[in-house]
Amino acid sequence: MHSLKQLILGLVIVLSSLGVITKVHADEYAKHAQASKYIYLIRHAEKQLDVKDPSLTVCGVQRAQSIAKQLELIAIDNVFSTNYQRTLQTAKPVAQSKNVVIKHYNPKELEAFAIELKQLPGNSVIVGHSNTTAVLAGLLTNIELTSFDESIYDRLYQVVIIGGNAQLQILQQNFNCSQ
């Protein structure tokens, strides 16, 4: 993220010096670069079955570590999780690698949480569930999205907010369990 801002600002400086863009435009580009943020929404990793508040399986732990590895070059300022073992265990490797405390959110209050996330400075990772992750991504981008099948663990929703405008990309995690 920081290198993207530096690239944009460097490009603005070069274009300004060549007279391609004016100082007013340069200031506007710089403002947009600083006003951008990323929100990553992830469903918890593979969980134990038939257990109340299950923890992650061996593959789930590996997936959580893989997610942290995929996000290692991105500045993450906030990590949120619901208050369940499986989501907290999925969020933990990212939070530890970024030296950030995991904050809890209520999955029954997604609309209020979406508003909070839009106003919160910095990049965030949100770990949720099959019935909340896509819905929250939709609330952030004004796109109607619904829950997805409980067998799906490999989606990563990337919401990019630049100058107040949100765009959604749905990515597939590149992960294979070694168990």
N, C-alpha and C positions, 0 to 999 in steps of 0.2 A: 504494500500500500504506500509506504513512504517513498519507495523508488518510483512508483507511478506518479506521485505528486511532484517529485523532483524532475522527472522526465517532462511532465506537462509544463512546469514552471520554466525549465530550461528551454523548451520549445517556444514558449511565450517570449522569453528574453531574446532568443535568436530572431524570431519573426518580428519583434518590435524593432530590433536594431536594423533590420532590412527594410523597415517601413511597411511591411505587409499588414501589420495590425497596429492600431494606435494605442496610446497609453490607456485610454478608456477601455478598449478591448482587453488589453493585458491585465488590467485590474479585475475585470469581469471574469476572465479565464482563471486567474489566481484564486478569486473568491470561490468559484465553482470547484476547483481542485481541493480547496480546504474544506468545502462543505460536503464532500463525498464521504460515504461510509458503506461498509459491507455488513450484512447480517446473514449468518449461516444458520440454517435450520436443519436439524438432523433428528431422525427418529432414534430412540435408544437402540443399542446393538442387541444381538441375539440373547434371549433370556431363557431361564429355566422354565419348564412347563409345569402346569398343575400345582403351582405354589402361590400362596398369597404374598404379594410384594416380592416377586422373584428377583434373584441376583442374575448377573450375566453368566452365560456359559463360557467355556474356554474360548470358543470362536468369538463370542461377544467381547471378551476382554481383548482379544487380538484386534478385532475391528475398532474398538475404542482407541487403542494405541495407534492403529493405522490412520484414523481420523486426525489425531494429534499430529502425526507425521505429515499428513497432507496439508495441514494448516500451519506448519512450523514457520514458513516464511512470511506469514501474514500477521500484522500487528493486531492482537486481540486485547481489547480493553475490558470486556464484560463477558462472563459466562453465566448462563441461566439454565436451570434445570427444575423440573417438577420434583416434588419431595418423595421420590420412590427410589429404591435401591438401583434398579436397572438404568434409570436416567442419570442418577448421581454417579454411578460407576462409569457410564459412557462419557460424561462431562469431565470426570476427574483428570484423565491424561492431558486434555487441552488446558484445563485450569492450572495444573501443575507446571506444564511447560511454559506457560505465560506468566506464572507467579500471580495468579488472579484467584480471588475467593469466589466460589460458586454461590450465586444468589438464587433463591427460590422464586418461582412464579406459580400462580394458580391457573391450572389448565381450564378451569371453568369460567375464567374471566379474560378470554383471549382478546376481546375488543379493547378493553382498557389496557391490556399489556401491549397490544400493537401500537397504541397511541404513545405509551411510555417509550417503547423502543425507537419510534420515529424521532422523538425529542432527545433521546439519550446520545451524548457525544461518543464518538469512537466506534470501533468495530465490535460486533457481538457474535457469540455462538449461543444458540438456543437448542437444548435437547428436550424433545418431547415424545409424543406417541403417534401411532398410526392414525388416530382419530383427531389429532390436534396440529401436527406439524404442517401439513399442506394447508389446512384452514388458516393458520396464523400467517403463512406465506401469502395467502390470498388477501388477507386483511391488510397486510403491509403494502400490497401492490394494487389493491382495488380490483382483483380478479377473483371470481368465485371459484374456489377450489374446495373439494370435499376430502374426506378421509380416504385412505388407501388400504389395501389388503394387509392383514397382519403378517403375511409371509414375506413382505418386502422390507428389506433392511438397507438397501444400497443407494438410496436417494439422498442427495444433498441439495437443499434449496439455497440458492445464493440470491439474496436481494441486494441490489446495488441502488443506493440512494444518492443522487447527484442533484444539488440545488433544489431539493424537495421532491424531485421526480423519482419514482421507484420503478425498477425493472427487475424481472424475475428470470433466473436461469435455473433449470432443473438439471443437475449433474448426476452422473452415476459414479459411485465410489469404485475405485479400482482396488478390490480386496479379494483375496482368496485365503480361506482359513487353512492353516497348516496342520490341523488336528487330524 
